[in-house]
Structure formats: structure tokens, C-alpha cells
Amino acid sequence: MKKSITNEEEINKNIIDNNNNDNISKLVVEQRNERQEHNNKLAYDAIKLNPKKPNDNNINDKALNRLLTYTNYNNLDALITDKNNYEEIIIKISSLYIAKNASRQGTKDEDLQLENINKLQEYDIMIIKDGKQKPIKGGGIRKSGKKQADELKSIDFVIKFKNEEIGYITAKVTSGGGGHQDNVLDEITQFCDWSLIQQQNDKHQKVYIVLYDSINISKLFNDIKKKYKNTNLILTDTKKFKNDFLNWFNNKNK
């Protein structure tokens, strides 16, 4: 008897030989779309079968909790069968699906950090949002031009003392663990390596600051702090920033 092929197996069999199609990126996008349609169908079937408790293997638990919290229902069955509130439910579900992703709006996080650390005017110090100056692997700063392969993440803030640049800040915010936090920690390590190279070429002593705010500070970040012990490199958070910076500033200007 011939073995039946599931939709998922059919999707996996759709991989085309590289020799027949050199645009792999297009192929990956097409297959992702097919997999997503398949996943949507599995979720649909799970909800139809048991809206009070859909099969956990076929749904995104976090997304389900967001939906129920936002619409203020205990379970999907209650949401689906509420005919009196149909229009409001549809609008809420639609808005949840199409709204901009807050985690992609990093500049708003930076604005909040800047507002809380830019309180050093009594020392003639201003912290200014930047984003145009690009650290370069191996040392140096590119101040204009198109993005190039040797660039690191932009400098977020510049520290000025009486209109002279005395330091640079890279600002990071994470809300938990996982891939995003790992990427942020990689960027922090790159900034630290770059800062050590920069210090060798500084005509005047400057400070390099990692401003990292996270709900859960990982062990890896603490390991990074131990690894990069350096007088002119500060790894801190918004709450400790003023104290840590002034310690450096007062020591520099003794």
C-alpha cells in the first residue's frame, strides 16, 4: 500500500535543485509562505475542533494569550460565540494583527533612555542623539556615506563637554532572553573591541559607554563586563549611568 503524503511532507519536497533555480532567496520566501499557510490551516482546524482548548502543538500559545488578553475573553470559544459584540471583536482582532510591532521601534526606547541620562547640564555636559557616526571594524568612524560591510552598529549618543566630543554611547534595550538578546550581546562585544582600538588612537582621553537595559541581565553580559575591564570603557544601565559616568569624568579632570 502506497504511503500517504502529508501536506508538510509535500511542502518539504518542493525544494528545487540549485542548478535549476539559482534564486534561492526567492525559493525560501515561497516555501515559508507555503509553510505559513499550512500552519494557519492547522490552527484553524484546532480551533474548530476545540475552541475552549485548541491543540497546543498547532497554535502559538503566546499569540493566543495576547489575543485573549487584548479582547478580554477567557477562551476562544467565548470570543467566537459572542454575537452581541461581533463588530468590536473583529476590529480588535484586526488591529492586533496589523498594528506596528513595538519591538521594532527601537528609536523610541533610545528616546526614553536619553531623557533619563541627559541630566548633566550642571557640569556643562550634553548628551546628543546621533545615529550618523558608524564605528568601523578595525578602528575608526565613518561619519557619512552609504552603509558598508565593515560597519558596526551606529553610535547612538555623543557626549559633549563644552561643545567638545568626549565620548560615545551605544544604547541597547531587551525585554527578555533568546535570540534578540544574544544578538544585542554580540553587538556589545563588537563595540567593546572597537573601543579598545579607538583608545589607542585618541588624541584626548574619551569615554566609551555601553548603556544596556534589560529585564533579565544574562550571565553572559556579566561575563562581558569582567572581560572588558578598562578605565575608559563603561558598561552600565540607565539607573547607574550618572554615577558611573561622573566617576570617570571626575577622575579624568582631577
N, C-alpha and C positions, 0 to 999 in steps of 0.2 A: 504493500500500500504506500502510495506516494505521501511523503511527509508534507503537511500543510505549512505554508509560509505566512508568518505574521506580518503585519504592516511594518513593524520595526525592522524585521529582517529584510523586507523589500527595500526599505529606506537605506539600510546599510549596503545592500547590493548595488545601489545606484552609483557607487564610486566609479568614475570613469578613468581609464588608464591615462597617465600623464602624457603619453605620446599622442593620444587622440585629442587631448584638450589641455593646452598649456596655461589656461587661465584658471588656476586652482582656487584663487581667492573668490572668483565668481561661483565656482562649484561649491565651495564651502558655504557661502551665503545661501545658495539654493537648497543645500541639504539641511542647513539649520532651519530654514523656513518650513521644509517638509517635516522635520522632527517636531517643530513647534506646533504645526497643525495636528500632528499625531498626538502630542501631549494634550492639546486643547480638547481633542475628541475623548481621550481617556478621562480627563477631568469632568467633561460633560456627562459621560456615562456613569461615572462615580456619583455625581450629584443626583442624577435621575434615579439611580438605584437606591441611594440612601442619603437624602439631603440633610438629615439630622447629624449624620456622622459619615461623611464620604471616606472612601478607602484612602488611607494615608499615603499609600505607595503612588497614587496618581494625582496628588494635589500638593501645592506649596503651602505648608502649614502657616508660615509667617504671613503669606499673602492673604490666606483665609482669615487669620486673626485681625489683620489690618482692615479687611473688608467689614467684618462683624463689628469691630470697634467703631469704625467711621460711620456705619449705618445704624449702630446702636441696637443690634439684634443678638440673641443668644446663640442662634444657629441658622444655617442656610434655609432650613425648612420654614422657620418663622418669617424670614425675609421674603422668600418666594411666595408664600401663601397670603401675605398681607396685601390684599386687593385695595384696601382703602388708602394706602399710601404709595400706590404704584408709581406715580409720576416722580415723586420725591426720591424714591428708591432708584429709579433709572438715572436721574440726574446725578445722584451721589455716586453710583457705580461708574458712570461715565466720567465724572470729574476725577475719581480715584485712578482711573485707567490712563487718562490723557494729561494729567497735571505734570508740570515740570518736576524733575527729580531734585529734591533739596540737597542731596549729597553731591550733585554736580555743580552746585552754586558755591564753589569754594571761595570766591571773592567776598561773599557775604560773611563767611567765617573769618576771613582776614580782616574785614572792616571792624568786626567785634573785638578781635584781638588788638588791633591798632588803637581802638578807642580806649581800651583798658591799660595799655602800656605807655601811651603818649601823654605822660603826666610828669614831665621832667623840665618844664619850661623855666622853673626857678633856677635851673642850672644852665640856662641858655642852650638846652638840648631839644632838638625837634626830631621826631621820627616820621619819615615821609614814605608814603606808599610808592613803590617803584614798579617792578614788573618788566622794565625795559632792558635792564642790565642782565646779561646772561653769563654766568660762570662758564669757563671753558675747561674741558678736561686737560690736565697737564699744567694748568695755571693761566691766569689772565681773565679779562672781562670783555665781552663783546657788547658794545653799547648801542649798536644799530644794525640794521640789515635783516635779511631773511634768516629763519631758523636753519641751523646747520647741524650735521651729525655729531659734532664734538661738543655740543652744548649740554650743560646740565640744566636742572630746573631753575627758573628765574629767581633772582634776588627779589624778595617780596617787599622789604622795607630797607631804607637807608637811614642811618643815624647821622645827624649833623650837629656839630658843636660850633656855634658862631659861624654858621654857613660853610664850615669845612666838613667833608665826609670823614667820619671817624670809625664807621662800622657798617656791617651788613647783617641783615636778618633773613633767614628762611623760616617761614611760618607754616606749621603743619597742624591739622586737627583730624583726629579719628574718633569714631564713636564705639569702636569695639575691635575684636581681633579679626583674624582671617586675612585674605589676600590683600585687601586695601592697606591694612596696617603694615603688612610685610613690605609692600611697595614703598610706603612712606619711610620706613626704616632704612630701606636701601638708598633712598634719596638723601636721607640724613647722613648716612655713611659717606656718600659721594661728596656732600657739602663739606663734611669734616676733613676728608682727604684734600679737597681743593683748598680749604682754608689754611692748612699747614704749608702748602706750596706757596700760597699768596704771602704768608707771613715772611717767607724768606726774601721776598722782593719788595716788601713795604718800605717806603722811604720814611714814613712816620708810623708809629705803632697804631694798629687798628684792632677793632674787636669784631669777632665773627660769632654770631648767635644763632643757635637752633631754638626756636620757640615752638615747643611741642606740647599740645594739649590733648589729652586722651582720657576717656572714662576709665579704661583699664591700661595702665602703663605696663608694657610687657617686660619680661626679664631681659629680652634682647636689647631694649632701649637702655636699661641699667648697665648692661654689658658694654654698650657703645660709650656710655658716659665714663666708665672705668678705663676703656681703651684710649680715649682721646682726652687725657688729662693734659691741659695746655693753658697757660696763663691767659692767652688772648682768644680762647675758644670757650664759649659758654653754652651749655645745654641746659635749658630751663623751661618753665611754663609761665603762663601769664601771671599767675599769682605771685611767683617768686621773682619775676623779671626785674622789677625796680631794685630790689635789694641786691640781686646778683650783679646787675649792671653797675650800680653805684659803687659796689666793692671794687670792680675793675676800674672804673673811672677815677675814683679817689686814689687808688694805688698808682695809677698812671700819672696823676697830676700832683703827686706829693712834692 
